[in-house]
């Protein structure tokens, strides 16, 4: 019951935050150029890689450790502070070298501002992990909400005043500062903010594996921005960022709920020796049923969606949206592989899946001779599809999965998606190009949404029972 309540709160709070952030993106698309967005995107990639070492896997350790004593908690905080502040210094003094590599001084300026967040985040991350362990989603939602408001206000105001890409950097600092301020009111009882600089063995031993897996994962996701930025420039990076943001709308909606609860929930069942196959299968079935039809609509109607949301200056991003939808659809079916490995105490193995994908991405970019944005995305899409076989191997070995289990987990969603695809293709052929973009989006959403819902009931997809139970409970109350 507590898990369902936490999932419910996380779903709505994270989506409220996502709605605000998405509104910010829509506004900034009119205030910033693709080149300006590209400068910040490259900066954010380097920060994302550094964040892996800053956290050192401590957040996951605090969530999954079976016997979390006060001594272990203080040691984890000490490790967080030490790693974060050391990396803040590293990032600050290396900023000019990164800027020189891309011949963009703005990257250095943005990096130096973002180092401020490294001074704040260990304390916010510490409290957030303890609240997640206790499934205190309501308190986390308040902190996230107020932090998001601070982010939006800072970002839009500074962009309007002409601070360009720097508005994004300062907005992230404001977000963390406000979030930490709120978290000080929700510190779990008995928690000490006095760090310990001894007894690091337990969190460091686990964190080393978590860092390796997460680092490889972040490098994997960083490859497109870093390669595109070097080969095609910041404008191409900005276009890729907007295309990726459009495709990532589903992940923004459902991802926080999954990420918040996946590791502690799977870990709890693992500690109780409960079979993991039914849990993973149900989650995969739900995720793919929600995600795959959404990717169909986004991929087929990317141009009108981009025109309405971002404006005409971003229409060049449309050709790569369909490729990114295919890539995202494949990854959705295996999105629980890394949380599974972290939850069962196999963090080093998680590096295998991301590492294989990163190697495949770089190899195909080189072998296909990719020289522009579209070619690079084609190579990445093919690499991710091929790397799915590694994820299948992980599920078979570490979750007692069979190929039949994997097929059944996807089969129901596949039937629903095929019907939505047929409806989407028919709409794509029937709707005239002269129709206003917003009318196209409304018509497609209504038709494909109705087809999706009807298909769920027709094929008796498992997700139907989930919301059916919720409706019954509402009626009873």
C-alpha positions as CSV (number, residue, x, y, z in Angstrom):
1,X,0.0,0.0,0.0
2,X,2.8,2.4,0.9
3,X,4.5,1.6,-2.4
4,X,1.4,2.3,-4.4
5,X,0.9,5.6,-2.6
6,X,4.5,6.6,-3.2
7,X,4.2,5.7,-6.9
8,X,0.9,7.7,-7.2
9,X,2.5,10.8,-5.5
10,X,5.7,10.5,-7.5
11,X,3.8,10.1,-10.8
12,X,1.7,13.3,-10.3
13,X,4.4,15.4,-8.7
14,X,7.0,14.5,-11.3
15,X,4.6,15.2,-14.1
16,X,3.7,18.5,-12.6
17,X,7.4,19.4,-12.5
18,X,7.8,18.1,-16.0
19,X,4.9,20.2,-17.2
20,X,6.6,23.3,-15.8
21,X,10.0,22.4,-17.3
22,X,8.4,21.6,-20.6
23,X,6.7,25.0,-20.6
24,X,10.1,26.5,-20.0
25,X,11.5,24.6,-23.0
26,X,8.7,25.9,-25.2
27,X,9.4,29.5,-24.0
28,X,13.1,29.2,-24.4
29,X,12.7,27.8,-27.9
30,X,11.5,31.3,-28.8
31,X,14.2,33.1,-26.9
32,X,17.3,31.0,-27.6
33,X,18.8,29.8,-31.0
34,X,19.8,26.2,-31.7
35,X,23.4,27.2,-31.4
36,X,22.8,28.7,-27.9
37,X,21.0,25.6,-26.8
38,X,23.8,23.5,-28.3
39,X,26.4,25.3,-26.1
40,X,24.5,24.4,-22.9
41,X,23.8,20.9,-24.1
42,X,27.5,20.1,-24.5
43,X,28.2,21.7,-21.1
44,X,25.4,19.6,-19.5
45,X,26.9,16.4,-21.0
46,X,30.2,17.0,-19.2
47,X,28.5,17.8,-16.0
48,X,26.4,14.6,-16.3
49,X,29.5,12.5,-16.7
50,X,31.1,14.2,-13.7
51,X,28.0,13.7,-11.6
52,X,28.6,10.0,-11.7
53,X,31.8,10.4,-9.6
54,X,30.2,13.1,-7.5
55,X,27.6,10.7,-6.2
56,X,29.9,7.7,-6.1
57,X,26.9,5.4,-6.0
58,X,26.1,6.5,-2.5
59,X,22.5,7.4,-3.3
60,X,21.7,3.9,-4.5
61,X,23.7,2.4,-1.5
62,X,21.5,4.4,0.9
63,X,18.3,3.1,-0.7
64,X,19.2,-0.6,-1.0
65,X,21.4,-1.3,2.1
66,X,19.6,-3.9,4.2
67,X,21.0,-2.8,7.6
68,X,21.6,1.0,7.4
69,X,23.1,2.0,10.7
70,X,23.7,5.6,11.8
71,X,27.5,5.0,11.4
72,X,26.9,3.8,7.8
73,X,24.7,6.8,7.1
74,X,27.3,9.3,8.4
75,X,30.0,7.5,6.4
76,X,27.9,7.8,3.2
77,X,27.4,11.5,3.8
78,X,31.2,12.0,4.3
79,X,31.9,10.2,1.1
80,X,29.3,12.3,-0.8
81,X,30.8,15.6,0.4
82,X,34.4,14.6,-0.3
83,X,33.7,13.3,-3.8
84,X,31.4,16.3,-4.7
85,X,33.7,19.0,-3.5
86,X,36.8,17.5,-5.1
87,X,35.0,17.2,-8.4
88,X,33.8,20.8,-8.1
89,X,37.4,21.9,-8.0
90,X,38.3,19.6,-11.0
91,X,35.4,20.9,-13.1
92,X,36.2,24.5,-12.3
93,X,39.9,24.3,-13.3
94,X,39.3,22.2,-16.4
95,X,36.5,24.4,-17.8
96,X,38.8,26.4,-20.1
97,X,40.3,23.3,-21.6
98,X,36.9,21.9,-22.5
99,X,35.9,25.2,-24.0
100,X,39.1,25.3,-26.0
101,X,38.5,21.8,-27.4
102,X,35.1,22.9,-28.9
103,X,36.3,26.4,-29.6
104,X,33.3,27.8,-27.6
105,X,34.3,30.1,-24.7
106,X,30.7,30.0,-23.5
107,X,31.1,26.3,-22.5
108,X,33.7,27.3,-20.0
109,X,31.6,30.1,-18.5
110,X,28.6,27.8,-18.1
111,X,30.8,25.0,-16.5
112,X,32.2,27.4,-13.9
113,X,28.7,28.4,-12.8
114,X,27.5,24.8,-12.6
115,X,30.3,23.9,-10.2
116,X,28.4,25.8,-7.6
117,X,25.8,23.0,-7.7
118,X,28.4,20.5,-6.7
119,X,28.8,22.3,-3.4
120,X,25.1,22.1,-2.6
121,X,24.0,18.7,-4.0
122,X,25.6,16.2,-1.6
123,X,23.3,17.4,1.2
124,X,20.2,17.4,-1.1
125,X,21.1,14.0,-2.5
126,X,21.6,12.6,1.0
127,X,18.2,13.6,2.3
128,X,16.5,12.6,-1.0
129,X,17.9,9.1,-0.8
130,X,16.8,8.6,2.8
131,X,13.3,9.7,1.9
132,X,13.2,7.4,-1.1
133,X,14.3,4.5,1.1
134,X,11.3,5.2,3.4
135,X,9.0,5.8,0.3
136,X,8.3,9.3,1.6
137,X,7.3,10.6,-1.8
138,X,5.1,13.4,-0.5
139,X,8.0,15.2,1.1
140,X,10.2,14.7,-1.9
141,X,7.4,16.1,-4.1
142,X,7.2,19.3,-2.2
143,X,10.9,19.9,-2.5
144,X,10.9,19.0,-6.2
145,X,8.0,21.3,-6.9
146,X,9.4,24.4,-5.2
147,X,12.8,23.7,-6.8
148,X,11.2,23.5,-10.2
149,X,9.4,26.8,-9.7
150,X,12.7,28.4,-8.8
151,X,14.3,26.9,-11.9
152,X,11.5,28.1,-14.2
153,X,11.4,31.7,-12.8
154,X,15.2,32.1,-13.0
155,X,15.6,30.5,-16.4
156,X,12.9,32.5,-18.2
157,X,13.7,35.8,-16.5
158,X,17.4,35.6,-17.3
159,X,16.8,34.4,-20.9
160,X,14.4,37.3,-21.5
161,X,17.0,39.7,-20.1
162,X,19.6,38.5,-22.6
163,X,21.7,36.1,-20.5
164,X,21.4,33.5,-23.3
165,X,22.6,30.0,-22.4
166,X,23.9,31.2,-19.0
167,X,20.3,31.4,-17.9
168,X,20.1,27.6,-18.0
169,X,23.2,27.3,-15.9
170,X,22.0,29.7,-13.2
171,X,18.6,28.2,-13.2
172,X,20.0,24.8,-12.3
173,X,21.9,26.3,-9.3
174,X,18.7,28.0,-8.2
175,X,16.8,24.7,-8.4
176,X,19.3,22.9,-6.2
177,X,19.5,25.7,-3.6
178,X,15.8,25.9,-3.1
179,X,15.4,22.1,-3.1
180,X,18.0,21.8,-0.3
181,X,16.4,24.6,1.7
182,X,13.1,22.6,1.6
183,X,14.8,19.3,2.4
184,X,16.1,20.8,5.7
185,X,12.5,20.6,6.9
186,X,12.1,17.0,6.1
187,X,15.2,15.3,7.5
188,X,14.2,11.9,8.8
189,X,14.2,11.6,12.6
190,X,17.5,10.5,14.1
191,X,19.5,11.5,11.0
192,X,22.8,13.3,11.7
193,X,24.3,15.8,9.3
194,X,27.7,15.3,10.8
195,X,29.7,13.5,8.2
196,X,32.1,10.7,9.1
197,X,35.4,10.4,7.2
198,X,36.0,6.9,8.2
199,X,34.2,3.6,7.6
200,X,33.9,4.3,3.9
201,X,34.6,0.7,3.0
202,X,30.9,-0.4,2.8
203,X,29.6,2.5,0.7
204,X,32.8,2.7,-1.4
205,X,32.8,-1.0,-2.2
206,X,29.2,-0.8,-3.4
207,X,29.7,2.6,-4.9
208,X,32.7,1.6,-7.0
209,X,30.5,-0.9,-9.0
210,X,27.7,1.6,-9.2
211,X,30.0,4.3,-10.4
212,X,31.5,2.1,-13.1
213,X,28.0,1.1,-14.4
214,X,26.6,4.6,-14.2
215,X,29.7,6.2,-15.7
216,X,29.6,3.9,-18.7
217,X,25.9,4.6,-19.0
218,X,26.4,8.4,-19.0
219,X,29.3,8.1,-21.5
220,X,27.0,6.1,-23.6
221,X,24.3,8.8,-23.6
222,X,27.0,11.5,-24.0
223,X,28.4,10.1,-27.2
224,X,25.8,11.8,-29.5
225,X,26.3,15.3,-28.1
226,X,30.1,15.0,-27.9
227,X,30.5,13.6,-31.4
228,X,27.9,15.8,-33.0
229,X,29.4,18.9,-31.3
230,X,32.8,18.1,-32.6
231,X,31.8,17.0,-36.2
232,X,28.8,19.2,-36.9
233,X,28.9,22.1,-34.4
234,X,26.7,23.5,-31.7
235,X,23.7,24.1,-34.0
236,X,23.4,20.4,-34.8
237,X,23.7,19.6,-31.1
238,X,20.9,22.0,-30.4
239,X,18.7,20.3,-33.0
240,X,19.6,16.9,-31.6
241,X,18.7,18.1,-28.1
242,X,15.3,19.3,-29.2
243,X,14.6,16.1,-31.1
244,X,15.7,14.0,-28.2
245,X,13.6,16.1,-25.8
246,X,10.5,15.5,-28.0
247,X,11.1,11.8,-28.1
248,X,11.9,11.8,-24.4
249,X,8.5,13.3,-23.4
250,X,7.2,9.8,-22.4
251,X,10.3,9.1,-20.3
252,X,9.8,12.5,-18.6
253,X,6.3,11.5,-17.7
254,X,6.8,7.9,-16.5
255,X,10.6,7.9,-15.8
256,X,10.7,9.6,-12.4
257,X,8.1,7.2,-11.0
258,X,10.1,4.2,-12.2
259,X,13.5,5.6,-11.1
260,X,12.2,6.6,-7.7
261,X,10.8,3.2,-6.8
262,X,12.5,0.6,-9.0
263,X,15.7,0.0,-6.9
264,X,14.2,-0.1,-3.4
265,X,11.2,-2.1,-4.5
266,X,13.2,-4.8,-6.4
267,X,15.8,-4.8,-3.6
268,X,13.1,-5.4,-1.0
269,X,11.7,-8.4,-3.0
270,X,15.2,-9.7,-3.6
271,X,16.0,-9.7,0.1
272,X,12.8,-11.6,0.8
273,X,13.8,-14.2,-1.9
274,X,10.6,-13.4,-3.9
275,X,10.8,-14.3,-7.6
276,X,11.7,-11.3,-9.7
277,X,10.4,-12.6,-13.1
278,X,6.7,-11.7,-12.5
279,X,7.6,-8.2,-11.2
280,X,9.9,-7.4,-14.1
281,X,7.4,-8.9,-16.7
282,X,4.5,-6.8,-15.4
283,X,6.6,-3.6,-15.4
284,X,7.8,-4.2,-18.9
285,X,4.3,-4.9,-20.1
286,X,3.0,-1.7,-18.6
287,X,5.9,0.5,-19.9
288,X,5.8,-0.8,-23.4
289,X,2.0,-0.5,-23.7
290,X,2.3,3.2,-22.7
291,X,5.5,4.1,-24.6
292,X,5.3,2.3,-27.9
293,X,2.1,3.8,-29.2
294,X,3.3,7.3,-28.0
295,X,6.5,6.8,-30.1
296,X,4.4,5.9,-33.1
297,X,2.5,9.2,-33.0
298,X,5.6,11.3,-32.2
299,X,7.6,9.7,-35.0
300,X,4.9,9.9,-37.7
301,X,3.8,13.5,-36.9
302,X,7.1,15.1,-35.7
303,X,6.9,18.1,-38.0
304,X,3.5,19.5,-36.8
305,X,4.4,18.7,-33.2
306,X,7.7,20.6,-33.5
307,X,6.1,23.6,-35.2
308,X,3.5,23.9,-32.5
309,X,5.9,23.3,-29.5
310,X,9.2,24.8,-30.6
311,X,8.6,27.0,-33.6
312,X,9.7,26.9,-37.3
313,X,13.4,27.5,-36.5
314,X,13.6,23.9,-35.1
315,X,11.9,22.1,-38.0
316,X,15.3,20.7,-39.2
317,X,15.2,18.4,-36.2
318,X,12.1,16.5,-37.6
319,X,14.0,14.0,-39.8
320,X,15.9,12.4,-36.9
321,X,12.8,12.1,-34.6
322,X,11.6,8.9,-36.2
323,X,15.0,7.3,-35.7
324,X,15.1,8.3,-32.1
325,X,11.6,6.9,-31.6
326,X,12.8,3.5,-32.9
327,X,15.8,3.7,-30.6
328,X,13.7,4.6,-27.6
329,X,11.1,1.9,-28.3
330,X,13.8,-0.8,-28.2
331,X,15.4,0.6,-25.0
332,X,12.0,0.9,-23.2
333,X,11.6,-2.9,-23.2
334,X,14.9,-3.2,-21.3
335,X,14.8,-0.1,-19.1
336,X,14.7,-2.1,-15.9
337,X,17.9,-4.0,-16.5
338,X,20.2,-1.5,-14.8
339,X,17.8,-0.9,-11.7
340,X,17.6,-4.7,-11.4
341,X,21.3,-5.2,-11.3
342,X,21.8,-2.4,-8.8
343,X,19.0,-3.8,-6.6
344,X,20.4,-7.3,-6.4
345,X,23.9,-6.1,-5.6
346,X,25.5,-6.6,-9.1
347,X,26.5,-3.0,-9.9
348,X,29.6,-4.1,-11.9
349,X,27.6,-6.2,-14.3
350,X,25.4,-3.1,-15.1
351,X,28.5,-1.7,-16.9
352,X,28.3,-4.5,-19.5
353,X,25.1,-3.4,-21.1
354,X,26.0,0.3,-21.3
355,X,29.6,-0.5,-22.2
356,X,28.6,-2.7,-25.1
357,X,26.2,-0.1,-26.4
358,X,28.8,2.7,-26.2
359,X,31.3,0.6,-28.1
360,X,28.8,-0.3,-30.7
361,X,27.8,3.3,-31.1
362,X,31.3,4.5,-31.7
363,X,32.2,1.6,-33.9
364,X,29.2,2.1,-36.2
365,X,29.7,5.9,-36.4
366,X,33.3,5.1,-37.6
367,X,32.4,2.2,-39.9
368,X,29.5,4.0,-41.6
369,X,31.7,7.1,-42.0
370,X,29.1,9.4,-40.4
371,X,29.8,13.0,-41.1
372,X,26.5,14.8,-40.4
373,X,23.7,14.8,-37.9
374,X,21.4,12.3,-39.7
375,X,24.2,9.8,-40.4
376,X,25.3,9.9,-36.8
377,X,21.8,9.3,-35.5
378,X,21.4,6.4,-38.0
379,X,24.5,4.7,-36.6
380,X,23.4,5.2,-33.0
381,X,19.9,3.8,-33.7
382,X,21.4,0.6,-35.3
383,X,23.9,0.2,-32.4
384,X,21.1,0.4,-29.8
385,X,19.0,-2.1,-31.5
386,X,21.9,-4.6,-31.8
387,X,22.8,-4.0,-28.1
388,X,19.4,-5.2,-26.9
389,X,20.7,-8.7,-27.1
390,X,23.1,-8.0,-24.2
391,X,20.1,-6.9,-22.1
392,X,18.3,-10.1,-23.0
393,X,21.3,-12.0,-21.7
394,X,21.3,-10.1,-18.5
395,X,17.7,-10.8,-17.8
396,X,18.1,-14.5,-18.5
397,X,21.1,-14.9,-16.3
398,X,20.3,-12.6,-13.3
399,X,16.4,-12.5,-13.3
400,X,15.8,-16.2,-14.1
401,X,14.2,-15.0,-17.3
402,X,13.4,-17.3,-20.2
403,X,12.9,-16.2,-23.8
404,X,9.3,-17.2,-23.4
405,X,8.9,-14.9,-20.4
406,X,10.5,-12.1,-22.5
407,X,8.2,-12.7,-25.4
408,X,5.1,-12.8,-23.3
409,X,6.1,-9.5,-21.5
410,X,6.2,-7.7,-24.9
411,X,3.5,-9.6,-26.8
412,X,0.4,-7.8,-25.5
413,X,1.9,-4.4,-26.0
414,X,3.1,-5.3,-29.5
415,X,-0.5,-6.2,-30.6
416,X,-1.8,-2.9,-29.3
417,X,1.1,-1.0,-31.0
418,X,0.5,-2.5,-34.4
419,X,-3.1,-1.4,-34.4
420,X,-2.1,2.1,-33.4
421,X,0.6,2.1,-36.1
422,X,-2.1,1.2,-38.8
423,X,-4.3,4.0,-37.5
424,X,-1.4,6.4,-37.5
425,X,-0.3,5.6,-41.0
426,X,-3.9,6.0,-42.2
427,X,-4.1,9.4,-40.6
428,X,-0.7,10.4,-42.0
429,X,-2.0,9.7,-45.6
430,X,-5.4,11.2,-45.1
431,X,-4.6,14.5,-43.4
432,X,-3.8,17.3,-45.9
433,X,-0.5,19.2,-45.5
434,X,-2.4,22.5,-45.6
435,X,-4.2,21.7,-42.3
436,X,-2.9,23.8,-39.4
437,X,-0.4,21.9,-37.3
438,X,-2.4,22.2,-34.1
439,X,-5.5,20.8,-35.7
440,X,-3.5,17.9,-37.0
441,X,-2.2,17.1,-33.5
442,X,-5.6,17.3,-32.0
443,X,-7.1,15.0,-34.6
444,X,-4.3,12.5,-34.4
445,X,-4.4,12.5,-30.6
446,X,-8.1,11.9,-30.5
447,X,-8.1,9.1,-33.1
448,X,-5.0,7.3,-32.0
449,X,-5.9,7.7,-28.4
450,X,-9.3,6.1,-29.0
451,X,-7.7,3.3,-31.0
452,X,-5.1,2.7,-28.3
453,X,-7.7,2.4,-25.5
454,X,-10.0,0.2,-27.6
455,X,-7.1,-2.1,-28.4
456,X,-6.2,-2.5,-24.7
457,X,-9.7,-3.8,-24.0
458,X,-10.0,-5.8,-27.2
459,X,-6.7,-7.7,-26.6
460,X,-7.3,-7.7,-22.8
461,X,-3.9,-6.2,-22.0
462,X,-2.8,-6.5,-18.3
463,X,-2.7,-2.8,-17.8
464,X,-6.5,-2.7,-18.0
465,X,-6.8,-4.6,-14.7
466,X,-4.5,-2.1,-13.0
467,X,-6.6,1.0,-13.7
468,X,-9.8,-1.1,-13.4
469,X,-8.9,-1.7,-9.7
470,X,-8.3,2.0,-9.2
471,X,-11.7,2.9,-10.6
472,X,-13.5,0.3,-8.4
473,X,-11.7,1.7,-5.3
474,X,-12.8,5.2,-6.2
475,X,-16.4,4.1,-6.6
476,X,-16.4,2.2,-3.3
477,X,-15.2,5.3,-1.4
